[in-house]
Amino acid sequence: MQRILIVDDERIEREGIRNLIRTLKLELEPILAKNGEAALEIVRNEPVDIVITDIKMPFMDGLELAEKIREEKPDIELIIYSAFNEFEYARRAMRTNVSNYLLKPIQVPEFLAAVHRAMDACLEKEADKIRERELLEGYRRGMAYEREKMLLDALNGTKPIKPAAFFQPNGGAPERESIHLILVECLRPFFDMHNDDFFSMLGERISFSFDYLNVNENQSLLFVRSPVPLPKETLRSLAESISSSAAERYEQPVRLIVGAAADGWEGVHDAYCGIERMLEFTFFMNDDAILFAGEQIAEASVDGVELQSIADKIYQCLDYGDTRGAKYGVELLFSYLKSKGHFSSLYTKFLCSEIMTKALGKDHKNSISVINDYLDKITRTPSLHDLKDLMFDIFDLYESSAETKGKGESTNKIIEGIKRMVEEHYDQDLSLEGIAEQVYLTPSYLSYLFKKETGQSLIRYITQVRMDKAVALLRDTNMKIVDICKQLGYRNSNYFIQAFRQHYGVTPAKFREKTP
């Protein structure tokens, strides 16, 4: 409802106009002021759409009030009334763009016409504002979509990248720059509910120019831009700031992988491939690890990783016949020892003996004498380097065993079972943790194993299944988009629309319009 401010120093006049508004059942909320100063205070502190004011008042007359309102609140409609039919008053009123000038005693038809004109003018102004907001929002969304599309093209290397001028603050020709990709990953679905707030948090923490792209519920990417490649110390400090902020703000551990510097947007695809290769072995890292893609494993070792923890993960790889993963774990184990600079050779050899026994002990073809022979070799190994080579020989023997082949078949059954689970329960809140619990694996190992066996991450597979189902529902049913979102297991309809557009290049509504 519109608000009308009635200004008159005579109470009977103020209340008379208010009663007239109520009698005529005008859709207006009346507010009263006894002089110009009081009215101006109300205008400055409360929403007002129309002001109807007498001219002759103490402290501040109606024309002075109208002039001040026009300066400070030009959208307010003004109606002035007076007992004086003098040219000077009318001329001053016209200069302040007063909507109507009424003479006392006010006649109902003239009053009603003046008020209706003012109300219509307010409605037209509000409609103009809505149209302007819609145009600006449409422009903003269009720019955001173009930016997102350009970032996706850069990641996928689908075409030569020529960054648009909107990447430059002044709109000028973009200069060549270095781009550091930083992947932020959570084990639980996170970005579907916190994406916008997380982006705002990054804006508060990061002093460099950067672009942001959400990849899925579990992963987002930062594109940190600078004229020259940033030092590793600076990037580590930046990653630590993001990690600590996520832990503090959301009580959510995040794992970060910092990509190699890309020389311009053409190099982003290769940098992203380096990050994806590093993702394959995050199973061996803590949930809040900070890794640098492209480094040697020794350099990528994470402070605080316990030897026994690494050994336990090697055991899990062996349980599923995953020789490649076990070898990586051994690389990491020895890299950890080197990075520390001091270690107990006795304990290290004991750990290696345990791993060897785990690898060879279950195969009936490996007699006690074979195991004892390797135990002796481990004990006599003179250096860390020789010990690592010996462990690789043990894994080669393990890989050739019939039991390993059987475990490989078991792994395939697990992967196929997970695929069926996703196909049948895509409408539920699927998460790495939930699926891992059902197949008795850790979330990080499940993610690693699925990527190793299928070539794509489990999160991407879930997204692909849901997008395929979304297309079928949009094409074959009249379900509302918000209901399709729930049917697919998404917790946030806006996030579903964003994910669909990122996947197919159009929103669900536009896709449905184009479908015959």
Helices and strands as residue ranges (DSSP letters): E 2-7, H 11-23, E 28-33, H 36-45, E 50-54, H 62-72, E 77-82, H 87-95, E 100-103, H 108-156, G 165-167, E 178-185, H 191-205, E 209-214, E 219-226, H 232-250, E 255-258, E 262-263, G 265-267, H 268-279, G 282-284, E 290-292, H 297-300, H 307-319, H 323-340, H 345-360, H 368-380, H 384-399, H 402-425, H 432-438, H 443-454, H 458-476, H 481-487, H 493-504, H 508-514
